[in-house]
Amino acid sequence: MRITKKHSLIIILIIFFSGCFIIDNNLGRGYRYDHGGNYYGTNPSISNNGKKIVFGSICYGLGDICIVDIDGLNYQRLTYNASYEGEPKFSNDSKKIVFISERDDGDTGHIYIMDIDGSNQKQITNTKYYDSCPSFSPEGDKIIFNRELAGRNYQIYIINIDGTNEKQLTFNKENASRPRFSPHGNKIIYEDWPEVWSMNIDGSQKTLLIKMMENCGAPSFSSDENKIVFINNRIDYQDEAKSSVEIWIMNREGTEQKQITFTKSYKEFPSFSYDNSKILFFEREKYDRGKGQIRIINVDGTNLRTITNNYCVSGKRELGGAR
């Protein structure tokens, strides 16, 4: 099939909204806020107990990890480093957070874990490669993540939370990305865009789950794995102002597709709450490079609320409570 300019733009947009890092080797430090690219570290995560949201914020420079109550109150900054930090995820017991930090050398991303109050920070990976997109196993004893190998090749790895027993699970010619454990912990779900696959935690029995539609990306399963939330790029090539990225949900089989948001802006990082009643996401204007707001909405499209604004005004944090 001939790749047209239109197809190329669609592919770029899907990658742009995939929710994980795309490292630019020429820049060394990647597409991050300090190099003019979008800040992918926001990537908000809601705790399984439904009480807290953790996210990355550019309010303090290149990015730090922050936490806030589900109602937008009790905001707290957890990391205090000049380097980039982002992509936080809660453990299933809501007691720990895994995240990415460049604090070691500024050119390489490593995986860290910490308690939800920011204490007991511990480095888990330490290689010459860039690690990203981490998440805990349901038991909290393992971490699944992406690693960029030579030639911008992204593969999936697994490691114990004490940094031992690291293992590569995929060896795709294409990129394997956005890994996450199934609720029971016996499977890993990941993307090989435009397809979503599953495999055993040892990397065996890779199985195609679903092939995403054109213009769609960043799929995330509900905790029962029956539904998928994803973004749908509505691109108007005649009038760019009419373009937007909205949130949709569908059944695992791809049926009963339903648009949830209608705000005519750009959405990123959609995910279900653990009870599958709400969808958490980040919303921004097209060129805002990490400036935007964390929002939450019911799965039926009602009760859209803003949890917090993710930017500063005159060097001060602007925080909007839920409304």
C-alpha positions as CSV (number, residue, x, y, z in Angstrom):
1,M,0.0,0.0,0.0
2,R,1.3,3.4,-0.9
3,I,1.9,5.6,2.2
4,T,0.4,9.0,1.5
5,K,1.1,12.3,3.3
6,K,-2.3,11.9,5.0
7,H,-1.4,8.4,6.2
8,S,2.0,9.7,7.5
9,L,0.3,12.4,9.5
10,I,-2.1,9.8,11.1
11,I,0.8,7.6,12.1
12,I,2.7,10.5,13.6
13,L,-0.4,11.5,15.6
14,I,-1.0,8.0,16.9
15,I,2.6,7.7,18.1
16,F,2.4,11.2,19.6
17,F,-0.6,10.3,21.7
18,S,0.6,6.8,22.7
19,G,1.4,7.8,26.2
20,C,5.1,6.6,26.4
21,F,8.4,8.1,25.4
22,I,9.6,8.2,21.8
23,I,13.3,8.9,22.3
24,D,15.1,11.1,19.8
25,N,18.7,9.8,19.7
26,N,19.9,13.0,17.9
27,L,18.8,15.1,20.9
28,G,20.0,12.6,23.4
29,R,17.4,13.6,26.0
30,G,14.4,12.9,24.0
31,Y,11.1,14.7,23.2
32,R,10.7,16.3,26.6
33,Y,9.6,19.7,27.7
34,D,13.1,21.2,27.8
35,H,13.6,20.3,24.1
36,G,10.3,21.7,22.9
37,G,8.5,18.4,22.7
38,N,5.3,17.5,24.6
39,Y,5.7,16.4,28.2
40,Y,4.6,12.8,28.2
41,G,5.3,12.4,31.9
42,T,1.9,13.7,33.0
43,N,0.3,10.3,32.5
44,P,-2.1,10.4,35.5
45,S,-2.9,7.2,37.5
46,I,-5.7,6.7,39.9
47,S,-5.2,4.5,43.0
48,N,-7.2,1.3,43.2
49,N,-8.9,2.5,46.4
50,G,-10.1,5.5,44.3
51,K,-8.7,8.1,46.7
52,K,-5.6,9.5,45.0
53,I,-4.3,10.5,41.6
54,V,-0.6,10.6,40.9
55,F,0.8,12.5,37.9
56,G,3.8,14.3,36.5
57,S,3.9,18.1,36.6
58,I,6.0,20.6,34.6
59,C,5.2,23.3,37.3
60,Y,8.7,22.9,38.8
61,G,10.8,22.6,35.7
62,L,11.4,19.5,33.6
63,G,8.9,17.5,35.5
64,D,8.3,16.2,39.0
65,I,5.9,13.6,40.5
66,C,2.9,15.0,42.4
67,I,-0.1,13.5,44.1
68,V,-3.6,14.8,44.8
69,D,-6.9,13.6,46.3
70,I,-9.6,12.6,43.9
71,D,-11.5,15.8,44.7
72,G,-8.5,18.0,43.9
73,L,-7.5,18.6,47.5
74,N,-4.3,17.8,49.5
75,Y,-1.9,18.4,46.6
76,Q,1.6,17.3,47.4
77,R,4.9,17.4,45.4
78,L,6.7,14.0,45.9
79,T,10.0,14.5,44.0
80,Y,12.4,17.4,44.0
81,N,14.9,17.0,41.2
82,A,16.0,19.4,38.4
83,S,15.9,16.5,35.9
84,Y,12.9,15.0,34.1
85,E,10.6,12.7,36.1
86,G,7.3,11.3,35.1
87,E,5.0,8.4,34.1
88,P,4.0,7.4,37.7
89,K,1.8,4.4,38.4
90,F,0.3,3.1,41.7
91,S,0.8,-0.4,43.0
92,N,-2.4,-2.3,43.5
93,D,-2.4,-1.8,47.3
94,S,-2.0,2.0,46.6
95,K,1.1,2.1,48.9
96,K,3.9,2.6,46.3
97,I,4.5,4.5,43.1
98,V,6.7,3.5,40.2
99,F,8.1,6.2,37.9
100,I,10.8,7.3,35.5
101,S,13.7,9.6,36.4
102,E,16.6,11.1,34.5
103,R,18.3,12.2,37.7
104,D,21.4,10.0,37.1
105,D,22.8,11.6,34.0
106,G,20.1,13.5,32.2
107,D,20.3,11.4,29.1
108,T,19.0,8.0,30.3
109,G,15.7,7.2,32.0
110,H,15.7,4.7,34.8
111,I,12.9,3.2,36.9
112,Y,12.4,4.2,40.5
113,I,9.9,3.2,43.2
114,M,8.9,5.2,46.3
115,D,6.2,5.2,49.0
116,I,3.1,7.4,48.2
117,D,4.4,10.1,50.5
118,G,7.6,10.4,48.4
119,S,9.9,8.6,50.9
120,N,12.1,5.5,50.4
121,Q,13.0,6.3,46.8
122,K,14.9,3.4,45.3
123,Q,16.4,3.0,41.8
124,I,15.4,-0.3,40.1
125,T,17.1,-0.2,36.7
126,N,20.6,1.1,35.8
127,T,21.7,0.5,32.2
128,K,22.8,2.6,29.2
129,Y,19.3,2.2,27.7
130,Y,16.2,4.4,28.2
131,D,13.5,2.7,30.3
132,S,9.9,4.0,30.3
133,C,6.2,3.2,30.8
134,P,6.5,1.1,34.0
135,S,3.7,-0.5,36.0
136,F,3.5,-2.9,38.9
137,S,2.3,-6.5,38.9
138,P,-1.0,-7.1,40.9
139,E,1.1,-8.6,43.7
140,G,3.5,-5.7,43.7
141,D,6.6,-7.8,43.4
142,K,7.4,-7.2,39.8
143,I,7.6,-4.3,37.3
144,I,6.9,-4.4,33.6
145,F,8.4,-1.7,31.4
146,N,9.6,-0.6,28.0
147,R,13.3,-0.4,27.0
148,E,14.6,1.4,24.0
149,L,17.3,-0.7,22.3
150,A,19.6,0.3,19.5
151,G,17.9,1.7,16.4
152,R,14.9,3.1,18.4
153,N,13.6,-0.4,18.9
154,Y,11.2,-0.7,21.9
155,Q,10.9,-4.0,23.7
156,I,9.2,-5.2,26.9
157,Y,11.1,-6.2,30.0
158,I,10.2,-7.5,33.4
159,I,12.1,-7.1,36.7
160,N,11.7,-7.8,40.4
161,I,11.1,-4.7,42.5
162,D,14.5,-5.3,44.2
163,G,16.2,-4.9,40.8
164,T,16.9,-8.7,40.3
165,N,15.9,-11.2,37.7
166,E,15.5,-8.7,34.8
167,K,14.3,-10.5,31.6
168,Q,13.4,-9.4,28.1
169,L,10.0,-10.6,27.0
170,T,9.5,-9.4,23.4
171,F,11.9,-9.5,20.4
172,N,9.6,-7.9,17.8
173,K,10.9,-6.4,14.6
174,E,8.4,-3.7,15.3
175,N,8.0,-1.9,18.6
176,A,6.2,-3.5,21.5
177,S,4.9,-0.8,23.9
178,R,2.6,0.2,26.8
179,P,2.8,-3.1,28.7
180,R,0.5,-3.7,31.7
181,F,-0.5,-6.7,33.7
182,S,-3.9,-8.3,33.5
183,P,-5.9,-8.0,36.7
184,H,-5.0,-11.6,37.8
185,G,-1.3,-11.1,36.9
186,N,-1.0,-14.1,34.7
187,K,-0.9,-12.2,31.5
188,I,0.7,-9.1,30.1
189,I,-1.2,-6.9,27.6
190,Y,0.8,-4.7,25.2
191,E,0.7,-2.8,21.9
192,D,2.3,-3.6,18.6
193,W,0.5,-0.8,16.9
194,P,-2.1,-0.9,15.5
195,E,-2.6,-4.3,17.3
196,V,-3.1,-5.1,21.0
197,W,-1.6,-8.4,22.1
198,S,-1.3,-10.5,25.3
199,M,1.3,-12.9,26.5
200,N,2.2,-15.0,29.5
201,I,4.5,-13.2,32.1
202,D,7.4,-15.3,30.8
203,G,6.9,-14.0,27.3
204,S,5.3,-17.2,25.9
205,Q,1.9,-17.7,24.1
206,K,1.6,-14.3,22.4
207,T,-2.0,-13.8,21.3
208,L,-3.6,-11.1,19.2
209,L,-6.5,-9.5,21.1
210,I,-7.7,-6.7,18.9
211,K,-6.6,-4.6,15.9
212,M,-7.2,-0.9,16.5
213,M,-9.1,1.2,14.0
214,E,-7.5,3.9,11.8
215,N,-7.0,7.2,13.7
216,C,-7.2,5.4,17.1
217,G,-4.6,4.6,19.7
218,A,-3.6,4.5,23.4
219,P,-6.0,1.6,24.3
220,S,-6.3,0.7,28.0
221,F,-8.4,-2.2,29.4
222,S,-10.9,-2.1,32.2
223,S,-10.0,-4.1,35.3
224,D,-12.3,-7.0,34.1
225,E,-10.8,-6.7,30.6
226,N,-14.3,-6.5,29.1
227,K,-14.0,-2.9,27.8
228,I,-11.3,-0.7,26.2
229,V,-10.9,3.0,26.5
230,F,-9.0,4.7,23.7
231,I,-8.4,8.0,21.9
232,N,-9.8,8.8,18.5
233,N,-8.1,11.4,16.3
234,R,-10.7,13.5,14.5
235,I,-8.5,15.3,11.9
236,D,-9.8,18.0,9.6
237,Y,-7.2,18.6,6.9
238,Q,-9.1,21.6,5.5
239,D,-9.5,23.4,8.9
240,E,-7.0,22.4,11.6
241,A,-9.0,24.3,14.2
242,K,-11.7,21.6,13.9
243,S,-9.3,18.8,14.7
244,S,-9.5,17.2,18.1
245,V,-8.7,14.0,20.0
246,E,-11.6,12.6,21.9
247,I,-12.1,9.6,24.3
248,W,-14.1,6.6,23.3
249,I,-14.9,3.3,24.9
250,M,-15.9,-0.1,23.3
251,N,-16.3,-3.7,24.2
252,R,-13.2,-5.9,24.0
253,E,-14.5,-7.3,20.7
254,G,-14.6,-3.8,19.2
255,T,-18.4,-3.5,19.4
256,E,-20.6,-0.8,20.9
257,Q,-18.2,2.0,20.3
258,K,-19.2,5.2,22.1
259,Q,-17.7,8.6,22.2
260,I,-17.3,9.9,25.8
261,T,-15.8,13.4,25.5
262,F,-16.9,16.3,23.2
263,T,-14.6,19.2,24.3
264,K,-12.8,19.7,21.0
265,S,-9.4,19.6,22.5
266,Y,-6.5,17.0,22.8
267,K,-6.8,14.1,25.2
268,E,-4.0,11.8,26.4
269,F,-3.5,8.8,28.7
270,P,-7.0,7.6,29.2
271,S,-7.5,4.8,31.8
272,F,-10.3,3.3,33.8
273,S,-10.7,3.6,37.6
274,Y,-10.3,0.2,39.3
275,D,-14.1,-0.1,39.7
276,N,-14.5,0.7,36.0
277,S,-17.1,3.5,36.7
278,K,-14.8,6.4,35.7
279,I,-12.2,7.4,33.1
280,L,-9.2,9.5,34.0
281,F,-7.3,11.4,31.3
282,F,-5.1,14.5,30.6
283,E,-6.5,17.3,28.4
284,R,-4.6,20.0,26.7
285,E,-4.7,22.4,23.8
286,K,-2.7,21.4,20.7
287,Y,0.6,23.2,21.3
288,D,0.6,23.4,25.1
289,R,3.5,21.0,25.7
290,G,2.4,19.5,29.0
291,K,0.2,22.4,30.1
292,G,-3.3,21.3,30.6
293,Q,-5.6,19.7,33.1
294,I,-6.2,16.3,34.6
295,R,-9.9,15.4,34.3
296,I,-12.2,12.5,35.2
297,I,-15.6,11.5,33.7
298,N,-18.1,8.8,34.2
299,V,-18.1,6.0,31.7
300,D,-21.5,7.1,30.5
301,G,-20.1,10.5,29.6
302,T,-21.6,12.4,32.5
303,N,-20.1,14.4,35.4
304,L,-16.9,15.6,33.7
305,R,-14.7,17.2,36.3
306,T,-11.3,18.9,36.4
307,I,-9.1,17.6,39.1
308,T,-6.0,19.8,38.8
309,N,-4.3,22.1,36.3
310,N,-0.8,21.0,35.4
311,Y,0.9,24.3,34.9
312,C,2.2,27.4,36.6
313,V,1.2,31.1,36.5
314,S,4.0,33.5,37.3
315,G,6.1,30.7,38.8
316,K,3.3,29.6,41.1
317,R,1.3,26.4,40.9
318,E,-2.3,26.9,39.7
319,L,-4.5,24.2,41.2
320,G,-8.1,23.9,40.4
321,G,-10.3,21.7,42.6
322,A,-12.9,19.3,41.2
323,R,-15.8,21.1,39.6
